[in-house]
């Protein structure tokens, strides 16, 4: 059985504190962390907002593999890193060989990630936005619990969650 050409992926060493990618720059590759760790962050109104700390086996810059858009976050090496570079071309070659349904799912999931990232980056600012996001998270956690633990979770968490959100609304009303 004939096989296609083997794709050899580039490896890159990145010293600690090195900026690996900058928000807003064009991107055409992702990085798989072989060793070390990185911080993913964005900046808004001159404030650095940490989005994630990624370590061994995790990937960053993956949006550039699917979309020809600018980087949505910056990434800096938290410690010395060894990275495997995955180019858009090598990713596309692998994706082209896969089932069309899988391709569609990859694109749909990527769109959802972009939407979720934009929600975090655009910083929900009103108590109603916070309430809506908190309810979604609460419902997601509740839905994965076994039925016999859901009532305990509701009784323990929901009153405190409501108190927290009401305190924020009260603060917002008082200091508008």
DAFENCOR-V515600 format. One record per residue. N is the residue number from 1. RES is the residue in three letters. D_FIRST is the distance of its C-alpha to the first C-alpha in Angstrom with 1 decimal. Layout:
{{N	RES	D_FIRST} {N	RES	D_FIRST}}
//
This chain:
{{1	UNK	0.0} {2	UNK	3.8} {3	UNK	6.5} {4	UNK	10.1} {5	UNK	13.0} {6	UNK	14.4} {7	UNK	17.7} {8	UNK	20.5} {9	UNK	23.4} {10	UNK	26.9} {11	UNK	29.3} {12	UNK	33.0} {13	UNK	36.1} {14	UNK	38.9} {15	UNK	42.4} {16	UNK	44.6} {17	UNK	46.5} {18	UNK	44.3} {19	UNK	43.7} {20	UNK	40.0} {21	UNK	40.3} {22	UNK	43.4} {23	UNK	44.1} {24	UNK	44.2} {25	UNK	42.0} {26	UNK	39.0} {27	UNK	35.7} {28	UNK	32.1} {29	UNK	30.6} {30	UNK	30.7} {31	UNK	31.1} {32	UNK	29.9} {33	UNK	32.6} {34	UNK	31.5} {35	UNK	35.2} {36	UNK	38.6} {37	UNK	39.8} {38	UNK	40.7} {39	UNK	43.3} {40	UNK	42.5} {41	UNK	45.7} {42	UNK	47.4} {43	UNK	50.9} {44	UNK	53.4} {45	UNK	57.0} {46	UNK	56.6} {47	UNK	55.5} {48	UNK	52.3} {49	UNK	50.6} {50	UNK	48.0} {51	UNK	45.1} {52	UNK	42.9} {53	UNK	42.3} {54	UNK	38.6} {55	UNK	37.3} {56	UNK	34.3} {57	UNK	31.1} {58	UNK	32.7} {59	UNK	31.8} {60	UNK	34.3} {61	UNK	34.3} {62	UNK	31.6} {63	UNK	33.5} {64	UNK	32.7} {65	UNK	29.0} {66	UNK	29.9} {67	UNK	33.3} {68	UNK	34.7} {69	UNK	38.0} {70	UNK	40.2} {71	UNK	39.9} {72	UNK	41.8} {73	UNK	42.8} {74	UNK	43.3} {75	UNK	41.6} {76	UNK	43.3} {77	UNK	42.2} {78	UNK	44.4} {79	UNK	43.5} {80	UNK	41.3} {81	UNK	37.7} {82	UNK	34.2} {83	UNK	32.1} {84	UNK	28.5} {85	UNK	28.6} {86	UNK	26.3} {87	UNK	26.8} {88	UNK	26.9} {89	UNK	24.3} {90	UNK	21.7} {91	UNK	22.7} {92	UNK	22.5} {93	UNK	19.0} {94	UNK	17.9} {95	UNK	20.4} {96	UNK	19.2} {97	UNK	15.8} {98	UNK	17.8} {99	UNK	19.7} {100	UNK	23.0} {101	UNK	25.1} {102	UNK	24.0} {103	UNK	24.8} {104	UNK	28.1} {105	UNK	28.9} {106	UNK	28.2} {107	UNK	30.6} {108	UNK	33.2} {109	UNK	33.2} {110	UNK	33.7} {111	UNK	36.6} {112	UNK	38.2} {113	UNK	37.9} {114	UNK	39.6} {115	UNK	42.3} {116	UNK	42.9} {117	UNK	43.1} {118	UNK	45.5} {119	UNK	47.7} {120	UNK	47.9} {121	UNK	48.4} {122	UNK	51.0} {123	UNK	53.0} {124	UNK	54.5} {125	UNK	58.1} {126	UNK	60.2} {127	UNK	60.8} {128	UNK	59.5} {129	UNK	56.1} {130	UNK	56.1} {131	UNK	57.1} {132	UNK	54.3} {133	UNK	51.6} {134	UNK	53.2} {135	UNK	53.2} {136	UNK	49.5} {137	UNK	48.7} {138	UNK	51.2} {139	UNK	49.7} {140	UNK	46.2} {141	UNK	47.3} {142	UNK	49.4} {143	UNK	46.6} {144	UNK	44.4} {145	UNK	47.2} {146	UNK	47.8} {147	UNK	50.5} {148	UNK	52.9} {149	UNK	52.8} {150	UNK	53.0} {151	UNK	56.8} {152	UNK	57.4} {153	UNK	55.2} {154	UNK	57.1} {155	UNK	60.5} {156	UNK	59.7} {157	UNK	57.9} {158	UNK	59.2} {159	UNK	62.9} {160	UNK	62.1} {161	UNK	59.6} {162	UNK	62.2} {163	UNK	64.8} {164	UNK	62.6} {165	UNK	61.9} {166	UNK	65.6} {167	UNK	66.6} {168	UNK	64.5} {169	UNK	65.9} {170	UNK	69.4} {171	UNK	68.8} {172	UNK	67.4} {173	UNK	70.4} {174	UNK	72.9} {175	UNK	71.7} {176	UNK	70.6}}
//
